[in-house]
Amino acid sequence: MIDCYSGKWTAEEPPVIAGSSTVVLQTEENTYLFRTPSDVQWDEENNTLSDRYKELEEQFEFIKKHISAI
């Protein structure tokens, strides 16, 4: 998820949010965070769901690097 917060936040001190929050963009007015959950649950017997999440997770760095202001 991408969250937008008013003001400036640093990568070392993002807003306190469960899960992982990475500052990916800052403007004069807002800070944008790439957020991932603290816990992902699925039926461990369902390999399809597990594989799909792992495929998505492998794209996190690519996604973060390609966020820009428009």
LOGUPA-301098 format. One record per atom (N, C-alpha, C, O): atom name; residue in three letters; z, y, x. Coordinates in nm, 3 decimals, always signed. Layout:
LOGUPA-301098
SITE  at   aa        Z        Y        X
SITE  CA  Ala        Z        Y        X
...
end
This chain:
LOGUPA-301098
SITE  at   aa        Z        Y        X
SITE   N  Met   +0.000   -0.116   +0.085
SITE  CA  Met   +0.000   +0.000   +0.000
SITE   C  Met   +0.000   +0.123   +0.091
SITE   O  Met   +0.056   +0.121   +0.201
SITE   N  Ile   -0.063   +0.230   +0.043
SITE  CA  Ile   -0.059   +0.359   +0.110
SITE   C  Ile   +0.029   +0.451   +0.025
SITE   O  Ile   +0.005   +0.469   -0.094
SITE   N  Asp   +0.132   +0.508   +0.088
SITE  CA  Asp   +0.221   +0.602   +0.020
SITE   C  Asp   +0.202   +0.741   +0.078
SITE   O  Asp   +0.173   +0.756   +0.197
SITE   N  Cys   +0.219   +0.841   -0.004
SITE  CA  Cys   +0.209   +0.979   +0.038
SITE   C  Cys   +0.343   +1.047   +0.014
SITE   O  Cys   +0.398   +1.041   -0.096
SITE   N  Tyr   +0.396   +1.112   +0.118
SITE  CA  Tyr   +0.523   +1.183   +0.107
SITE   C  Tyr   +0.503   +1.328   +0.148
SITE   O  Tyr   +0.428   +1.358   +0.241
SITE   N  Ser   +0.569   +1.416   +0.078
SITE  CA  Ser   +0.563   +1.559   +0.112
SITE   C  Ser   +0.632   +1.582   +0.245
SITE   O  Ser   +0.734   +1.520   +0.276
SITE   N  Gly   +0.576   +1.672   +0.323
SITE  CA  Gly   +0.638   +1.708   +0.450
SITE   C  Gly   +0.593   +1.620   +0.564
SITE   O  Gly   +0.503   +1.536   +0.550
SITE   N  Lys   +0.658   +1.639   +0.677
SITE  CA  Lys   +0.623   +1.564   +0.798
SITE   C  Lys   +0.733   +1.463   +0.829
SITE   O  Lys   +0.852   +1.492   +0.818
SITE   N  Trp   +0.689   +1.345   +0.867
SITE  CA  Trp   +0.779   +1.239   +0.910
SITE   C  Trp   +0.727   +1.189   +1.044
SITE   O  Trp   +0.607   +1.197   +1.071
SITE   N  Thr   +0.815   +1.140   +1.126
SITE  CA  Thr   +0.770   +1.084   +1.253
SITE   C  Thr   +0.760   +0.932   +1.241
SITE   O  Thr   +0.819   +0.871   +1.152
SITE   N  Ala   +0.684   +0.873   +1.331
SITE  CA  Ala   +0.671   +0.727   +1.332
SITE   C  Ala   +0.807   +0.662   +1.358
SITE   O  Ala   +0.835   +0.553   +1.309
SITE   N  Glu   +0.892   +0.731   +1.435
SITE  CA  Glu   +1.025   +0.677   +1.467
SITE   C  Glu   +1.123   +0.693   +1.351
SITE   O  Glu   +1.221   +0.619   +1.343
SITE   N  Glu   +1.097   +0.788   +1.262
SITE  CA  Glu   +1.189   +0.813   +1.151
SITE   C  Glu   +1.116   +0.829   +1.018
SITE   O  Glu   +1.122   +0.935   +0.956
SITE   N  Pro   +1.045   +0.723   +0.975
SITE  CA  Pro   +0.981   +0.733   +0.844
SITE   C  Pro   +1.088   +0.728   +0.734
SITE   O  Pro   +1.203   +0.696   +0.762
SITE   N  Pro   +1.050   +0.760   +0.610
SITE  CA  Pro   +1.148   +0.748   +0.502
SITE   C  Pro   +1.202   +0.605   +0.498
SITE   O  Pro   +1.130   +0.510   +0.532
SITE   N  Val   +1.323   +0.590   +0.458
SITE  CA  Val   +1.384   +0.456   +0.452
SITE   C  Val   +1.326   +0.382   +0.331
SITE   O  Val   +1.350   +0.420   +0.216
SITE   N  Ile   +1.252   +0.280   +0.360
SITE  CA  Ile   +1.185   +0.201   +0.257
SITE   C  Ile   +1.194   +0.054   +0.299
SITE   O  Ile   +1.178   +0.022   +0.416
SITE   N  Ala   +1.219   -0.033   +0.203
SITE  CA  Ala   +1.221   -0.175   +0.235
SITE   C  Ala   +1.083   -0.218   +0.284
SITE   O  Ala   +0.981   -0.171   +0.234
SITE   N  Gly   +1.081   -0.305   +0.382
SITE  CA  Gly   +0.954   -0.352   +0.437
SITE   C  Gly   +0.917   -0.271   +0.560
SITE   O  Gly   +1.001   -0.203   +0.619
SITE   N  Ser   +0.793   -0.278   +0.596
SITE  CA  Ser   +0.743   -0.207   +0.713
SITE   C  Ser   +0.667   -0.083   +0.669
SITE   O  Ser   +0.585   -0.089   +0.578
SITE   N  Ser   +0.694   +0.030   +0.734
SITE  CA  Ser   +0.625   +0.155   +0.705
SITE   C  Ser   +0.572   +0.211   +0.836
SITE   O  Ser   +0.647   +0.229   +0.932
SITE   N  Thr   +0.442   +0.239   +0.840
SITE  CA  Thr   +0.380   +0.296   +0.958
SITE   C  Thr   +0.312   +0.427   +0.920
SITE   O  Thr   +0.233   +0.431   +0.826
SITE   N  Val   +0.343   +0.534   +0.993
SITE  CA  Val   +0.276   +0.661   +0.970
SITE   C  Val   +0.131   +0.645   +1.016
SITE   O  Val   +0.106   +0.614   +1.133
SITE   N  Val   +0.036   +0.668   +0.924
SITE  CA  Val   -0.105   +0.651   +0.959
SITE   C  Val   -0.184   +0.781   +0.954
SITE   O  Val   -0.295   +0.789   +1.006
SITE   N  Leu   -0.127   +0.884   +0.890
SITE  CA  Leu   -0.197   +1.011   +0.880
SITE   C  Leu   -0.098   +1.120   +0.843
SITE   O  Leu   -0.008   +1.099   +0.760
SITE   N  Gln   -0.114   +1.237   +0.905
SITE  CA  Gln   -0.034   +1.352   +0.866
SITE   C  Gln   -0.126   +1.472   +0.849
SITE   O  Gln   -0.217   +1.495   +0.929
SITE   N  Thr   -0.100   +1.547   +0.744
SITE  CA  Thr   -0.168   +1.674   +0.723
SITE   C  Thr   -0.061   +1.783   +0.729
SITE   O  Thr   +0.056   +1.754   +0.754
SITE   N  Glu   -0.101   +1.905   +0.707
SITE  CA  Glu   -0.002   +2.013   +0.707
SITE   C  Glu   +0.102   +1.995   +0.598
SITE   O  Glu   +0.216   +2.038   +0.613
SITE   N  Glu   +0.063   +1.930   +0.488
SITE  CA  Glu   +0.154   +1.918   +0.373
SITE   C  Glu   +0.214   +1.780   +0.353
SITE   O  Glu   +0.323   +1.768   +0.296
SITE   N  Asn   +0.145   +1.674   +0.399
SITE  CA  Asn   +0.188   +1.538   +0.363
SITE   C  Asn   +0.185   +1.442   +0.481
SITE   O  Asn   +0.116   +1.464   +0.580
SITE   N  Thr   +0.261   +1.336   +0.465
SITE  CA  Thr   +0.259   +1.223   +0.557
SITE   C  Thr   +0.218   +1.100   +0.477
SITE   O  Thr   +0.268   +1.076   +0.367
SITE   N  Tyr   +0.126   +1.023   +0.532
SITE  CA  Tyr   +0.076   +0.902   +0.466
SITE   C  Tyr   +0.124   +0.781   +0.543
SITE   O  Tyr   +0.109   +0.772   +0.665
SITE   N  Leu   +0.182   +0.687   +0.470
SITE  CA  Leu   +0.239   +0.568   +0.530
SITE   C  Leu   +0.164   +0.443   +0.482
SITE   O  Leu   +0.133   +0.431   +0.363
SITE   N  Phe   +0.137   +0.352   +0.574
SITE  CA  Phe   +0.085   +0.220   +0.540
SITE   C  Phe   +0.207   +0.131   +0.526
SITE   O  Phe   +0.283   +0.113   +0.621
SITE   N  Arg   +0.225   +0.075   +0.406
SITE  CA  Arg   +0.345   -0.004   +0.379
SITE   C  Arg   +0.310   -0.149   +0.351
SITE   O  Arg   +0.213   -0.179   +0.282
SITE   N  Thr   +0.392   -0.236   +0.405
SITE  CA  Thr   +0.380   -0.379   +0.375
SITE   C  Thr   +0.515   -0.427   +0.322
SITE   O  Thr   +0.618   -0.369   +0.354
SITE   N  Pro   +0.514   -0.532   +0.242
SITE  CA  Pro   +0.638   -0.577   +0.179
SITE   C  Pro   +0.736   -0.637   +0.278
SITE   O  Pro   +0.698   -0.685   +0.385
SITE   N  Ser   +0.864   -0.633   +0.241
SITE  CA  Ser   +0.966   -0.696   +0.323
SITE   C  Ser   +0.969   -0.847   +0.300
SITE   O  Ser   +1.022   -0.923   +0.381
SITE   N  Asp   +0.911   -0.888   +0.189
SITE  CA  Asp   +0.915   -1.030   +0.154
SITE   C  Asp   +0.791   -1.062   +0.070
SITE   O  Asp   +0.762   -0.992   -0.027
SITE   N  Val   +0.721   -1.165   +0.108
SITE  CA  Val   +0.606   -1.210   +0.030
SITE   C  Val   +0.636   -1.352   -0.015
SITE   O  Val   +0.665   -1.440   +0.066
SITE   N  Gln   +0.627   -1.373   -0.145
SITE  CA  Gln   +0.659   -1.505   -0.198
SITE   C  Gln   +0.538   -1.566   -0.264
SITE   O  Gln   +0.464   -1.498   -0.335
SITE   N  Trp   +0.519   -1.693   -0.242
SITE  CA  Trp   +0.415   -1.770   -0.309
SITE   C  Trp   +0.455   -1.915   -0.303
SITE   O  Trp   +0.547   -1.953   -0.231
SITE   N  Asp   +0.388   -1.995   -0.379
SITE  CA  Asp   +0.413   -2.138   -0.380
SITE   C  Asp   +0.364   -2.195   -0.247
SITE   O  Asp   +0.244   -2.197   -0.221
SITE   N  Glu   +0.456   -2.240   -0.164
SITE  CA  Glu   +0.419   -2.289   -0.032
SITE   C  Glu   +0.330   -2.412   -0.037
SITE   O  Glu   +0.268   -2.448   +0.063
SITE   N  Glu   +0.324   -2.475   -0.151
SITE  CA  Glu   +0.234   -2.590   -0.168
SITE   C  Glu   +0.091   -2.546   -0.194
SITE   O  Glu   -0.002   -2.626   -0.185
SITE   N  Asn   +0.073   -2.418   -0.227
SITE  CA  Asn   -0.059   -2.365   -0.259
SITE   C  Asn   -0.119   -2.303   -0.133
SITE   O  Asn   -0.096   -2.186   -0.103
SITE   N  Asn   -0.195   -2.383   -0.059
SITE  CA  Asn   -0.253   -2.338   +0.067
SITE   C  Asn   -0.353   -2.224   +0.048
SITE   O  Asn   -0.371   -2.143   +0.139
SITE   N  Thr   -0.417   -2.217   -0.067
SITE  CA  Thr   -0.514   -2.111   -0.091
SITE   C  Thr   -0.447   -1.975   -0.088
SITE   O  Thr   -0.496   -1.883   -0.023
SITE   N  Leu   -0.334   -1.960   -0.158
SITE  CA  Leu   -0.263   -1.833   -0.159
SITE   C  Leu   -0.211   -1.798   -0.020
SITE   O  Leu   -0.220   -1.683   +0.023
SITE   N  Ser   -0.158   -1.895   +0.049
SITE  CA  Ser   -0.108   -1.872   +0.184
SITE   C  Ser   -0.220   -1.827   +0.276
SITE   O  Ser   -0.203   -1.731   +0.352
SITE   N  Asp   -0.333   -1.893   +0.270
SITE  CA  Asp   -0.447   -1.858   +0.355
SITE   C  Asp   -0.500   -1.718   +0.322
SITE   O  Asp   -0.535   -1.641   +0.412
SITE   N  Arg   -0.505   -1.684   +0.194
SITE  CA  Arg   -0.553   -1.551   +0.153
SITE   C  Arg   -0.463   -1.440   +0.205
SITE   O  Arg   -0.511   -1.337   +0.252
SITE   N  Tyr   -0.332   -1.460   +0.196
SITE  CA  Tyr   -0.241   -1.358   +0.246
SITE   C  Tyr   -0.254   -1.344   +0.397
SITE   O  Tyr   -0.255   -1.233   +0.449
SITE   N  Lys   -0.263   -1.455   +0.466
SITE  CA  Lys   -0.276   -1.449   +0.612
SITE   C  Lys   -0.405   -1.379   +0.653
SITE   O  Lys   -0.407   -1.306   +0.752
SITE   N  Glu   -0.513   -1.400   +0.578
SITE  CA  Glu   -0.638   -1.330   +0.605
SITE   C  Glu   -0.621   -1.179   +0.586
SITE   O  Glu   -0.669   -1.100   +0.666
SITE   N  Leu   -0.552   -1.141   +0.479
SITE  CA  Leu   -0.525   -0.999   +0.455
SITE   C  Leu   -0.439   -0.941   +0.567
SITE   O  Leu   -0.467   -0.833   +0.618
SITE   N  Glu   -0.335   -1.013   +0.603
SITE  CA  Glu   -0.243   -0.966   +0.707
SITE   C  Glu   -0.315   -0.942   +0.840
SITE   O  Glu   -0.280   -0.851   +0.914
SITE   N  Glu   -0.415   -1.024   +0.870
SITE  CA  Glu   -0.492   -1.009   +0.993
SITE   C  Glu   -0.572   -0.879   +0.994
SITE   O  Glu   -0.615   -0.834   +1.100
SITE   N  Gln   -0.593   -0.819   +0.878
SITE  CA  Gln   -0.670   -0.696   +0.868
SITE   C  Gln   -0.584   -0.570   +0.871
SITE   O  Gln   -0.639   -0.460   +0.870
SITE   N  Phe   -0.454   -0.582   +0.876
SITE  CA  Phe   -0.365   -0.467   +0.869
SITE   C  Phe   -0.396   -0.364   +0.977
SITE   O  Phe   -0.407   -0.245   +0.946
SITE   N  Glu   -0.412   -0.404   +1.102
SITE  CA  Glu   -0.437   -0.309   +1.210
SITE   C  Glu   -0.570   -0.238   +1.189
SITE   O  Glu   -0.580   -0.117   +1.212
SITE   N  Phe   -0.672   -0.310   +1.146
SITE  CA  Phe   -0.802   -0.250   +1.118
SITE   C  Phe   -0.788   -0.145   +1.009
SITE   O  Phe   -0.841   -0.035   +1.021
SITE   N  Ile   -0.718   -0.179   +0.903
SITE  CA  Ile   -0.699   -0.087   +0.791
SITE   C  Ile   -0.628   +0.039   +0.838
SITE   O  Ile   -0.671   +0.150   +0.806
SITE   N  Lys   -0.520   +0.023   +0.913
SITE  CA  Lys   -0.443   +0.139   +0.959
SITE   C  Lys   -0.526   +0.232   +1.046
SITE   O  Lys   -0.513   +0.354   +1.036
SITE   N  Lys   -0.611   +0.176   +1.130
SITE  CA  Lys   -0.693   +0.256   +1.220
SITE   C  Lys   -0.805   +0.330   +1.148
SITE   O  Lys   -0.862   +0.425   +1.203
SITE   N  His   -0.838   +0.289   +1.028
SITE  CA  His   -0.952   +0.349   +0.956
SITE   C  His   -0.911   +0.437   +0.838
SITE   O  His   -0.992   +0.463   +0.749
SITE   N  Ile   -0.788   +0.480   +0.835
SITE  CA  Ile   -0.743   +0.572   +0.731
SITE   C  Ile   -0.765   +0.713   +0.782
SITE   O  Ile   -0.721   +0.749   +0.892
SITE   N  Ser   -0.832   +0.793   +0.702
SITE  CA  Ser   -0.858   +0.932   +0.744
SITE   C  Ser   -0.855   +1.023   +0.622
SITE   O  Ser   -0.873   +0.979   +0.509
SITE   N  Ala   -0.831   +1.150   +0.649
SITE  CA  Ala   -0.832   +1.250   +0.542
SITE   C  Ala   -0.978   +1.279   +0.503
SITE   O  Ala   -1.067   +1.285   +0.588
SITE   N  Ile   -1.000   +1.296   +0.374
SITE  CA  Ile   -1.136   +1.330   +0.328
SITE   C  Ile   -1.136   +1.465   +0.260
SITE   O  Ile   -1.240   +1.512   +0.215
end
